[in-house]
Amino acid sequence: MIKKERTYYILLGVLITLFVVFEILKPKPLDWTESFSAEDKIPYGGFLIHEMLSQTFSEESITTNNSPIFEYSDTLNANKNWIFINTSLNFDPWESKILFSQAEQGTDIFIAARQFGQFFTDTLDLTTSLNNPFLQSGSILTDDTVTVNFTNPGLKRDGGFSYYRSTTETFIANVDSSLQVTKLGTNHQGNTNFIRIKWGDGNIYFHSNPTLFTNYFVRDKIGADYALTALSYLPDRATIWDEYYKDVRTENNSVVRYVVSEDHLRWAWFLTLSGVVLFMIFRAKRSQRIIPKIEPLKNSSIEFAKTIGDLYLEKGDHKLIADKKIRFFFDYIRTNLGLDTDDIDEHVKKDISRRSGIDEAKVHSLFDLIDLVSTKEEITPKELKLLTERIDEFYKQSQR
């Protein structure tokens, strides 16, 4: 009987191994996901255009953003460029106000998308439309080609820049006529697909065909020339490539995802899993009696704190919770860092940074957020969550 069971186990192990080998060796289907990410070399990834940015901007001035706009450490410096490329960019009102404020102070913002957030569209009266609603804009459904071009005679190309029709169908249908708008590009039907809006001391650029900046098109000289020419409207200075506002965020990639993306690591990974499964099968019987589980004593103080916290949340007074967190944070500074919090000026912030061992820029950013929350009569759950995360991060990193 034992010998018969062992035969079954061996047969099961062989079948699992064969299945794993088949999965490893079978050809991978081409991924047409519109990621626009600089990490992706798939057709609709942004790897090539990100690598080419050094042809338009100084290589040392190009940085990558992987966090929300309001968490970016350099939001006060307006002498820079932002580049956002995605299928749609739905900034919330707070994020939109930050971008508008930076543009007003001199920042240039390049946005390539088919749809824009509600606050953007309401503020600028900006809408996009499709030439042919039966085509899924951006997908390569036909070999039919059309052209796009720039309006500037110095940048215009004889015969235009050729693309698949479906990638150029989205155009900018309307924009507030009271704004200072310059038409920079059109599609084959003369519809506007690229504009510049003068906003204070800066500019906001909108392009309605984001796939024209992906690997599939910029791998060719004509496509690369078009994409880099469009980006050349931005001045040569500090330039931020956005990775956070993508439908596929690379910062969420896990170790497992990286392992299975590499052929040799994937092979080792699946063989290891197969070995573990076989070991569990052959060692299914316990070699000792079951150790009874001893339930730990309940900490009633934690339950009490949780109950109080739930009462505040049910009441919905996020501002009250934020004020208490700020009060406890100031008490932590007085007790652990030995500093007076009655008048927190630049000197005190430097002392906090020095005594806690936390970077001064992070300390300034935290107190800017505290000042913003303190001045509001009401705050949103999103703002409360951000404040809590930033204060908890300070506690974890503090050396006292």
C-alpha positions as CSV (number, residue, x, y, z in Angstrom):
1,M,0.0,0.0,0.0
2,I,2.8,2.4,0.9
3,K,4.7,1.6,-2.3
4,K,1.5,2.3,-4.3
5,E,1.0,5.7,-2.6
6,R,4.6,6.6,-3.3
7,T,4.1,5.9,-7.0
8,Y,1.1,8.3,-7.0
9,Y,3.2,11.0,-5.3
10,I,6.0,10.6,-7.8
11,L,3.6,10.7,-10.7
12,L,2.0,13.9,-9.3
13,G,5.5,15.5,-8.8
14,V,6.4,14.7,-12.4
15,L,3.2,16.2,-13.7
16,I,3.8,19.4,-11.7
17,T,7.3,19.6,-13.0
18,L,6.1,19.2,-16.6
19,F,3.5,21.9,-16.1
20,V,6.0,24.3,-14.6
21,V,8.5,23.7,-17.5
22,F,5.7,24.2,-20.0
23,E,4.6,27.5,-18.4
24,I,8.2,28.7,-18.4
25,L,9.0,27.7,-22.0
26,K,5.7,28.8,-23.7
27,P,6.0,32.1,-25.7
28,K,4.9,35.2,-23.8
29,P,2.0,37.1,-25.4
30,L,2.8,40.7,-26.3
31,D,1.5,43.1,-23.6
32,W,-0.5,46.0,-25.1
33,T,-1.2,47.6,-21.7
34,E,-1.0,51.4,-21.9
35,S,1.3,51.9,-19.0
36,F,3.3,54.9,-20.2
37,S,5.8,54.0,-17.5
38,A,9.6,54.7,-18.0
39,E,10.2,51.2,-16.5
40,D,8.2,49.4,-19.2
41,K,9.6,48.3,-22.6
42,I,6.3,47.1,-23.9
43,P,4.8,48.8,-26.9
44,Y,2.8,51.3,-24.9
45,G,5.5,51.9,-22.3
46,G,7.5,55.1,-21.9
47,F,11.0,53.6,-21.6
48,L,12.4,55.0,-24.9
49,I,11.0,58.6,-24.6
50,H,12.3,58.8,-21.0
51,E,15.7,57.7,-22.2
52,M,15.6,60.3,-25.0
53,L,14.8,63.2,-22.6
54,S,18.6,63.8,-22.3
55,Q,18.6,64.9,-26.0
56,T,16.3,67.8,-25.1
57,F,17.2,68.5,-21.4
58,S,20.4,68.3,-19.5
59,E,20.7,64.7,-18.3
60,E,21.6,65.7,-14.7
61,S,18.4,67.8,-14.5
62,I,16.0,65.0,-15.1
63,T,14.3,63.4,-12.1
64,T,11.5,61.0,-11.5
65,N,8.5,61.6,-9.3
66,N,6.9,58.6,-7.5
67,S,4.7,60.4,-5.0
68,P,1.6,62.7,-5.0
69,I,2.3,66.3,-6.0
70,F,1.6,67.6,-2.5
71,E,4.3,65.2,-1.1
72,Y,6.9,66.2,-3.7
73,S,9.8,67.8,-1.7
74,D,10.4,70.6,-4.2
75,T,6.9,72.1,-4.6
76,L,8.0,75.5,-3.6
77,N,10.6,75.8,-6.4
78,A,8.8,77.0,-9.6
79,N,11.9,76.9,-11.8
80,K,11.2,73.5,-13.3
81,N,9.2,71.4,-15.8
82,W,6.6,68.7,-15.1
83,I,5.9,65.9,-17.7
84,F,2.7,63.9,-17.2
85,I,1.8,61.2,-19.8
86,N,-1.1,58.8,-19.3
87,T,-4.4,57.7,-20.7
88,S,-6.2,60.1,-18.4
89,L,-5.0,62.4,-15.7
90,N,-7.6,62.9,-13.0
91,F,-6.0,65.3,-10.5
92,D,-8.2,66.1,-7.5
93,P,-9.0,69.8,-6.7
94,W,-6.1,70.1,-4.2
95,E,-3.5,68.6,-6.6
96,S,-4.9,70.8,-9.5
97,K,-4.6,74.0,-7.4
98,I,-0.9,73.1,-6.6
99,L,-0.2,72.7,-10.3
100,F,-1.9,75.9,-11.2
101,S,-0.1,77.7,-8.4
102,Q,3.3,76.4,-9.6
103,A,2.5,77.4,-13.2
104,E,1.5,80.9,-12.1
105,Q,5.0,81.2,-10.5
106,G,6.8,80.1,-13.6
107,T,6.6,76.3,-13.9
108,D,6.0,74.7,-17.3
109,I,3.7,71.7,-17.2
110,F,3.4,69.2,-20.1
111,I,0.3,67.0,-20.0
112,A,-0.4,64.3,-22.7
113,A,-3.7,62.5,-22.1
114,R,-7.1,61.9,-23.7
115,Q,-9.1,63.0,-20.6
116,F,-8.4,65.4,-17.8
117,G,-9.7,65.7,-14.3
118,Q,-13.0,67.5,-13.5
119,F,-11.3,70.4,-11.8
120,F,-9.0,71.0,-14.8
121,T,-11.9,70.8,-17.3
122,D,-14.1,73.2,-15.1
123,T,-11.3,75.7,-14.6
124,L,-10.1,75.8,-18.2
125,D,-13.4,74.8,-19.9
126,L,-11.2,72.1,-21.5
127,T,-12.9,69.2,-23.3
128,T,-11.7,66.5,-25.7
129,S,-13.6,64.6,-28.4
130,L,-13.2,61.7,-30.9
131,N,-13.2,62.0,-34.7
132,N,-14.5,58.5,-34.9
133,P,-16.3,57.1,-31.8
134,F,-16.2,53.6,-33.3
135,L,-12.5,53.5,-32.9
136,Q,-11.0,52.8,-29.5
137,S,-8.6,55.7,-29.4
138,G,-5.0,54.6,-28.9
139,S,-5.4,51.0,-30.0
140,I,-3.9,49.8,-33.2
141,L,-7.0,48.5,-35.0
142,T,-6.1,49.3,-38.6
143,D,-3.2,49.9,-40.9
144,D,-4.8,53.1,-42.2
145,T,-2.4,55.9,-41.6
146,V,-3.0,59.7,-41.2
147,T,-0.7,62.6,-40.3
148,V,-0.3,65.1,-37.5
149,N,1.8,68.2,-37.7
150,F,2.9,71.3,-35.8
151,T,1.6,74.8,-36.6
152,N,4.9,76.5,-36.2
153,P,6.5,76.9,-39.7
154,G,9.9,76.2,-38.2
155,L,8.8,72.9,-36.8
156,K,6.3,71.8,-39.4
157,R,7.3,68.8,-41.5
158,D,6.4,68.5,-45.2
159,G,3.8,65.8,-45.5
160,G,3.4,65.7,-41.7
161,F,4.2,62.9,-39.2
162,S,2.5,59.6,-40.1
163,Y,0.6,57.5,-37.5
164,Y,-2.2,55.0,-37.3
165,R,-5.5,56.7,-37.6
166,S,-6.8,55.4,-34.3
167,T,-3.9,56.9,-32.3
168,T,-4.7,60.4,-33.4
169,E,-8.5,60.5,-33.3
170,T,-8.7,62.3,-29.9
171,F,-8.6,66.1,-30.3
172,I,-9.1,69.2,-28.1
173,A,-12.7,70.3,-28.8
174,N,-12.9,73.3,-26.6
175,V,-10.9,75.6,-24.2
176,D,-11.9,78.8,-22.5
177,S,-11.6,81.6,-25.1
178,S,-10.7,84.1,-22.4
179,L,-7.4,82.4,-21.8
180,Q,-4.2,83.1,-23.7
181,V,-4.2,79.9,-25.8
182,T,-1.8,79.1,-28.6
183,K,-2.5,76.2,-31.1
184,L,0.7,74.2,-31.5
185,G,-0.4,71.1,-33.4
186,T,-3.2,69.6,-35.5
187,N,-4.3,66.2,-36.7
188,H,-5.1,65.2,-40.3
189,Q,-8.6,66.8,-40.2
190,G,-7.2,70.1,-38.9
191,N,-8.5,69.5,-35.4
192,T,-6.3,70.8,-32.6
193,N,-4.4,68.1,-30.7
194,F,-1.6,70.3,-29.0
195,I,-2.0,73.6,-27.3
196,R,-0.2,75.9,-24.9
197,I,-2.1,78.0,-22.3
198,K,-0.2,80.9,-20.8
199,W,-0.7,80.8,-17.0
200,G,0.9,83.5,-15.0
201,D,4.7,83.3,-15.5
202,G,4.5,79.7,-16.7
203,N,2.8,77.6,-19.3
204,I,0.5,74.6,-19.4
205,Y,0.8,72.3,-22.5
206,F,-2.0,69.9,-23.4
207,H,-1.6,67.1,-25.9
208,S,-4.6,64.8,-26.7
209,N,-2.6,61.9,-28.2
210,P,-0.5,60.3,-25.4
211,T,0.3,57.1,-27.3
212,L,2.5,59.1,-29.7
213,F,5.0,59.3,-26.9
214,T,5.2,55.5,-26.3
215,N,7.9,53.0,-27.3
216,Y,5.9,51.7,-30.3
217,F,6.1,55.0,-32.1
218,V,9.3,56.7,-30.9
219,R,11.4,53.7,-31.9
220,D,11.2,55.1,-35.4
221,K,13.0,58.3,-36.4
222,I,9.9,60.1,-37.5
223,G,8.0,59.3,-34.2
224,A,11.1,60.2,-32.1
225,D,11.4,63.6,-33.9
226,Y,7.7,64.4,-33.3
227,A,7.8,63.5,-29.6
228,L,11.0,65.3,-28.9
229,T,9.9,68.3,-30.9
230,A,6.7,68.5,-28.8
231,L,8.7,68.3,-25.6
232,S,11.2,70.9,-26.8
233,Y,8.7,73.6,-26.0
234,L,9.7,73.1,-22.4
235,P,12.8,75.1,-21.4
236,D,16.1,73.3,-20.7
237,R,16.0,73.2,-16.9
238,A,15.1,70.9,-14.0
239,T,12.6,68.4,-15.4
240,I,10.4,66.0,-13.5
241,W,9.1,62.9,-15.2
242,D,6.0,61.7,-13.4
243,E,5.6,58.0,-12.6
244,Y,3.0,58.3,-9.8
245,Y,-0.1,59.4,-11.9
246,K,0.0,56.3,-14.1
247,D,-2.6,53.6,-14.4
248,V,0.2,51.1,-13.8
249,R,2.4,52.3,-11.0
250,T,5.9,50.8,-11.1
251,E,6.5,51.7,-7.4
252,N,4.0,49.0,-6.4
253,N,6.0,46.2,-8.1
254,S,6.8,43.5,-5.7
255,V,9.9,41.3,-5.4
256,V,7.9,38.3,-6.8
257,R,6.8,40.3,-9.8
258,Y,10.5,41.1,-10.6
259,V,11.5,37.5,-10.1
260,V,8.9,36.1,-12.5
261,S,9.8,38.8,-15.1
262,E,13.3,37.4,-15.4
263,D,13.6,34.1,-17.2
264,H,16.3,32.4,-15.1
265,L,14.9,33.7,-11.8
266,R,11.4,32.6,-12.8
267,W,12.7,29.1,-13.6
268,A,14.4,28.8,-10.2
269,W,11.3,30.2,-8.5
270,F,8.9,27.7,-10.0
271,L,11.3,24.7,-9.4
272,T,11.7,25.8,-5.8
273,L,7.9,26.0,-5.3
274,S,7.6,22.5,-6.9
275,G,10.2,21.2,-4.5
276,V,8.4,22.7,-1.5
277,V,5.1,21.2,-2.6
278,L,6.6,17.7,-3.0
279,F,8.3,18.0,0.4
280,M,5.0,18.9,2.0
281,I,3.3,15.9,0.4
282,F,6.0,13.4,1.6
283,R,6.2,15.0,5.0
284,A,2.5,15.4,5.5
285,K,2.4,13.4,8.8
286,R,3.4,15.3,11.9
287,S,6.4,13.9,13.8
288,Q,5.1,15.2,17.1
289,R,1.8,15.8,18.8
290,I,0.0,19.1,18.2
291,I,1.0,21.8,20.6
292,P,-2.1,23.4,22.0
293,K,-2.6,27.1,21.1
294,I,-2.5,29.4,24.1
295,E,-4.5,32.5,23.6
296,P,-2.6,35.7,24.7
297,L,-4.2,37.9,27.3
298,K,-6.2,40.7,25.8
299,N,-4.9,44.2,26.2
300,S,-8.0,46.1,27.4
301,S,-6.2,49.5,27.1
302,I,-5.7,48.9,23.3
303,E,-9.4,48.1,23.0
304,F,-10.3,51.2,24.9
305,A,-8.2,53.4,22.7
306,K,-9.7,51.7,19.6
307,T,-13.2,52.4,21.0
308,I,-12.5,56.0,21.6
309,G,-11.0,56.3,18.1
310,D,-14.1,54.7,16.5
311,L,-16.3,57.2,18.3
312,Y,-14.4,60.1,16.8
313,L,-14.5,58.5,13.3
314,E,-18.3,57.9,13.6
315,K,-18.7,61.5,14.6
316,G,-16.9,62.4,11.4
317,D,-14.9,65.2,13.0
318,H,-11.6,64.7,11.2
319,K,-10.4,68.2,12.2
320,L,-10.7,67.3,15.9
321,I,-8.7,64.1,15.4
322,A,-6.0,66.0,13.5
323,D,-5.8,68.7,16.3
324,K,-5.2,66.0,18.9
325,K,-2.6,64.3,16.8
326,I,-0.8,67.7,16.4
327,R,-1.1,68.3,20.1
328,F,0.5,64.9,20.9
329,F,3.2,65.5,18.3
330,F,4.1,68.8,20.0
331,D,4.2,67.1,23.4
332,Y,6.5,64.5,21.9
333,I,8.9,67.3,20.8
334,R,8.8,68.9,24.2
335,T,9.3,65.6,26.1
336,N,11.7,63.7,23.9
337,L,13.6,66.5,22.1
338,G,13.5,69.0,24.9
339,L,12.4,71.9,22.7
340,D,9.8,74.6,23.3
341,T,6.9,74.5,20.8
342,D,5.2,77.8,21.7
343,D,6.9,79.6,18.8
344,I,8.2,77.2,16.1
345,D,10.4,79.2,13.8
346,E,13.2,78.3,11.4
347,H,15.7,78.0,14.3
348,V,13.5,75.5,16.2
349,K,12.9,73.4,13.0
350,K,16.7,73.1,12.6
351,D,17.0,72.0,16.2
352,I,14.2,69.4,15.7
353,S,16.0,68.1,12.6
354,R,19.4,68.0,14.4
355,R,18.1,66.3,17.6
356,S,15.8,63.8,15.8
357,G,18.3,62.9,13.1
358,I,15.6,63.5,10.4
359,D,16.4,65.5,7.2
360,E,15.6,69.2,7.6
361,A,13.6,69.2,4.3
362,K,11.3,66.5,5.7
363,V,10.8,68.5,9.0
364,H,9.9,71.6,7.0
365,S,7.5,69.6,4.8
366,L,5.8,68.1,7.9
367,F,5.3,71.5,9.6
368,D,4.0,73.0,6.4
369,L,1.4,70.3,6.4
370,I,0.6,70.9,10.1
371,D,0.2,74.7,9.4
372,L,-2.1,74.0,6.4
373,V,-4.3,71.6,8.5
374,S,-4.3,73.9,11.5
375,T,-5.6,76.9,9.5
376,K,-8.6,74.9,8.1
377,E,-11.9,74.7,9.8
378,E,-12.6,71.3,8.3
379,I,-10.4,68.7,6.6
380,T,-11.0,65.7,4.4
381,P,-10.3,62.0,5.4
382,K,-7.5,62.1,2.8
383,E,-5.8,65.1,4.5
384,L,-6.2,63.4,7.9
385,K,-4.6,60.2,6.5
386,L,-1.7,62.1,5.1
387,L,-1.1,64.0,8.3
388,T,-1.2,60.7,10.3
389,E,1.2,59.0,7.9
390,R,3.7,61.9,8.1
391,I,3.7,62.1,11.9
392,D,4.0,58.3,12.3
393,E,6.9,58.4,9.9
394,F,8.6,61.1,12.1
395,Y,8.1,58.9,15.2
396,K,9.7,55.9,13.4
397,Q,12.7,57.8,12.1
398,S,13.4,59.9,15.2
399,Q,16.5,58.8,17.0
400,R,15.1,59.8,20.4
